[in-house]
Amino acid sequence: MQLHFWGVRGSSPTPGASTHQFGGNTSCIEVRSSSDDVILLDGGTGIREAGADIARRTVGAPRSIHLFLTHFHWDHIQGIPFFAPLFVAENHVTIYSSRFSAPLDAALHGLMTSPYFSIGVADFKARVSLVTIDQQPVRLGDISIEPIEVNHPQGACAYRVKSSTAAAIYAPDREHGDERLDRLFADQVRGVNALITDSQYTPDEYPAHQGWGHSTWLESVKLAREAGAKKLVLFHHDPARSDGALAEIQTAARREFAETFVAKEGWTLEV
């Protein structure tokens, strides 16, 4: 199983000279496996380039595409109206959300309403199915995807993505501090091959942002170490965080947990 990172930034896209190394697009990861299905996690601005790449790879061929949304804050959905496969009639796009967040149908239609966008969901050419999942894994070929409730304003989930040989946790927006949800999450992380998780703040920044729904790189390190994760991927970078600052965080985090990586746009992780 491979995970390709199309967008790694949190809160707001940040193009510019100071972010080109790690990337400025918001959350989107593609899961690649032996399955013919296209599997995407979140629809931030990174999904626009993902869609262009999928179109290049599959010229003239209908595709079954599965998009799993963690929640409906802007940085996780704002690329959906620009996702090219939605405008190809031969495609079938299934969009999933969990019961831990807002109702999927209303949230998706609200994304593209007047006067905020020029077309609506009805203008998609692809066949679109909307699925709200509980705690039962969705099985797509050799991949299963299971939602995990996390602590975040207005609700959100993480996803446990598992193949026959490996497992990864994708938790882009999660704040530590809720005893029940912290315990649940740690149980899911135990022994996982890769933990991709919210590390938006530094420990010094966190007190001023407590309750905003995000964690720190140090909390992520502690969790990975205590739960026995094989690799830790720091994700959902603060829009103010420059490439240099992210490199410094990676160096500091590796002193605590050697197998730590700062997520980078365009990177493919073998799991």
C-alpha positions in Angstrom: 0.0 0.0 0.0 1.2 3.5 -0.9 0.0 6.8 0.3 0.5 9.8 -2.0 0.3 13.3 -0.5 -1.6 15.8 -2.7 -2.1 18.3 0.1 -0.6 18.6 3.6 -1.5 22.1 4.8 -4.1 23.0 7.4 -6.7 25.8 7.7 -5.8 27.7 4.5 -3.9 27.1 1.3 -0.6 28.9 1.3 1.1 29.2 -2.0 4.4 31.1 -2.0 8.1 31.1 -1.9 8.3 30.2 1.8 6.1 27.0 1.4 7.1 25.5 -2.0 9.3 22.8 -0.5 6.7 21.1 1.8 3.7 22.5 -0.2 0.8 24.8 0.3 -2.3 22.8 -0.7 -4.8 21.6 2.0 -5.5 18.1 3.0 -5.8 15.3 0.4 -4.1 11.9 0.3 -4.5 9.1 -2.3 -4.4 5.5 -1.2 -2.8 3.3 -3.9 -3.0 -0.5 -3.9 -3.6 -3.4 -6.2 -7.2 -2.4 -6.3 -8.5 -0.7 -9.5 -10.5 1.7 -7.3 -9.2 5.3 -6.8 -9.3 6.0 -3.0 -8.9 9.6 -1.7 -8.9 10.9 1.9 -10.3 14.4 2.1 -11.0 17.0 -0.6 -8.9 20.0 0.3 -7.2 22.0 -2.5 -4.8 19.2 -3.1 -7.7 17.2 -4.7 -7.6 19.5 -7.8 -4.2 18.2 -8.9 -5.2 14.7 -7.8 -8.1 14.9 -10.2 -5.9 16.1 -13.0 -3.5 13.3 -12.4 -6.3 10.7 -12.3 -7.6 12.1 -15.6 -4.2 11.7 -17.2 -3.8 8.2 -16.0 -7.2 7.0 -17.2 -7.9 8.8 -20.5 -11.1 7.4 -22.0 -11.6 4.8 -19.2 -14.5 5.1 -16.7 -13.3 5.1 -13.1 -14.7 4.1 -9.7 -13.6 6.8 -7.3 -14.0 6.8 -3.5 -13.6 10.0 -1.5 -13.6 9.8 2.3 -14.2 13.1 4.1 -13.1 13.5 7.7 -15.4 16.5 8.2 -16.6 19.7 6.5 -14.3 22.5 7.5 -13.2 24.5 4.4 -9.6 23.1 4.2 -11.0 19.6 3.8 -13.6 20.3 1.1 -12.7 23.4 -0.8 -11.1 21.5 -3.7 -14.2 19.3 -4.4 -15.8 21.7 -6.9 -12.6 21.6 -8.9 -12.2 17.8 -8.9 -12.2 17.0 -12.7 -13.5 13.4 -12.4 -16.8 14.8 -11.1 -17.4 16.3 -14.6 -16.9 13.0 -16.6 -20.1 11.2 -17.2 -18.6 7.7 -17.3 -17.2 8.0 -13.8 -18.9 6.8 -10.6 -17.8 8.9 -7.5 -18.8 7.7 -4.1 -18.4 10.3 -1.3 -18.3 9.0 2.3 -18.5 10.7 5.6 -19.0 9.4 9.2 -21.8 9.8 11.7 -19.4 11.8 13.8 -19.7 14.9 11.6 -22.4 17.0 10.0 -25.0 15.4 7.6 -23.2 14.6 4.3 -25.9 15.5 1.8 -26.7 19.0 3.3 -23.0 19.8 3.8 -22.0 18.9 0.2 -24.9 20.9 -1.3 -24.1 23.8 0.9 -20.6 23.9 -0.5 -21.8 24.9 -3.9 -24.7 27.3 -3.4 -25.4 30.8 -4.7 -23.9 33.3 -4.2 -20.7 31.5 -3.2 -20.3 29.3 -6.3 -21.4 29.5 -9.9 -22.7 25.9 -10.3 -24.3 23.4 -8.0 -23.9 19.7 -7.2 -26.6 18.9 -9.9 -24.1 20.1 -12.5 -21.7 17.2 -11.8 -21.7 14.8 -14.8 -20.5 11.7 -13.0 -22.8 9.5 -11.1 -22.4 10.5 -7.5 -23.3 8.4 -4.5 -23.3 9.7 -0.9 -22.7 7.2 1.9 -22.6 7.9 5.7 -20.7 5.1 7.5 -21.0 4.0 11.1 -18.1 2.0 12.5 -18.2 -0.9 10.0 -15.2 -0.8 7.7 -15.8 0.0 4.0 -14.0 -2.7 1.9 -12.6 -1.8 -1.5 -10.6 -4.6 -3.0 -7.7 -5.4 -0.6 -8.3 -2.2 1.4 -10.6 -1.6 4.3 -11.3 1.9 5.7 -12.8 2.4 9.2 -13.8 5.7 10.8 -12.6 6.7 14.3 -14.3 9.4 16.3 -11.9 12.3 17.3 -12.1 15.5 19.3 -12.7 18.4 16.9 -15.2 21.3 16.9 -18.4 20.4 15.1 -17.2 16.7 15.0 -14.8 14.8 12.8 -13.3 11.4 12.3 -10.0 9.9 11.5 -9.7 6.8 9.3 -7.8 3.6 9.8 -6.7 2.3 6.4 -5.7 -1.3 6.3 -4.4 -3.7 3.6 -3.6 -7.4 4.0 -0.1 -6.5 5.2 -0.1 -3.0 6.7 -2.3 -0.4 8.4 -2.2 3.4 8.5 -4.1 6.0 10.5 -5.1 9.3 8.9 -6.1 11.8 11.5 -5.7 15.3 10.1 -7.8 17.2 12.6 -7.6 16.0 16.2 -7.1 17.7 19.5 -5.8 15.8 22.5 -7.4 16.3 25.9 -10.6 14.4 25.7 -10.0 11.3 28.0 -12.5 9.0 26.3 -11.5 9.9 22.7 -7.8 9.9 23.5 -8.0 6.4 24.9 -10.0 5.2 21.9 -7.5 6.8 19.5 -4.5 5.3 21.2 -6.0 1.8 21.0 -6.4 2.3 17.3 -2.9 3.6 16.8 -1.2 0.7 18.7 1.3 -1.0 16.4 0.2 0.8 13.3 2.7 1.0 10.4 2.1 4.7 9.8 0.4 7.4 12.0 -0.4 10.5 9.9 -1.7 13.0 12.4 -2.5 16.6 13.2 0.6 18.5 14.4 -0.4 22.0 13.6 1.0 23.8 16.6 4.3 23.9 18.5 4.1 23.3 22.3 4.6 27.0 22.9 1.8 28.0 20.5 -0.8 25.5 21.8 -2.0 27.3 25.0 -3.2 30.3 22.9 -5.1 27.9 20.6 -6.5 25.3 23.0 -10.0 24.3 22.0 -9.4 25.1 18.3 -9.3 21.4 17.5 -5.6 20.8 16.8 -2.6 19.2 18.5 1.1 19.7 18.6 4.0 17.9 17.1 5.3 16.9 20.6 1.9 15.3 21.5 2.0 13.4 18.3 5.5 12.1 19.0 4.5 11.0 22.5 1.5 9.1 21.1 3.5 7.4 18.4 6.2 6.3 20.9 3.8 5.1 23.6 1.5 3.3 21.1 4.3 1.6 19.2 3.6 3.1 15.8 6.3 2.3 13.2 6.3 5.7 11.5 5.0 9.1 12.4 4.0 11.6 9.8 3.4 15.2 11.0 0.5 16.6 9.0 -1.9 19.6 8.7 0.8 22.2 8.8 -0.1 25.7 10.1 -0.5 28.2 7.2 2.1 30.4 8.9 4.7 27.6 9.1 7.5 28.1 6.6 9.6 25.4 5.0 12.5 26.3 7.3 10.3 26.1 10.4 9.0 22.7 9.3 12.5 21.4 8.8 13.4 22.5 12.3 10.3 20.7 13.7 11.3 17.5 11.9 14.8 17.7 13.4 13.4 18.3 16.9 10.8 15.5 16.6 13.4 13.0 15.4 15.3 13.5 18.6 12.3 12.1 20.4 11.1 9.5 17.8 13.5 8.7 15.0 11.0 7.5 12.4 9.3 10.9 12.2 8.6 12.6 8.8 7.0 16.0 8.0 4.4 15.4 5.3 5.4 16.9 2.0 3.2 17.6 -1.1 4.1 15.2 -3.9 5.6 12.6 -1.5 4.7 8.9 -1.7 4.9 6.9 1.5 5.3 3.1 1.3 3.3 1.5 4.1 
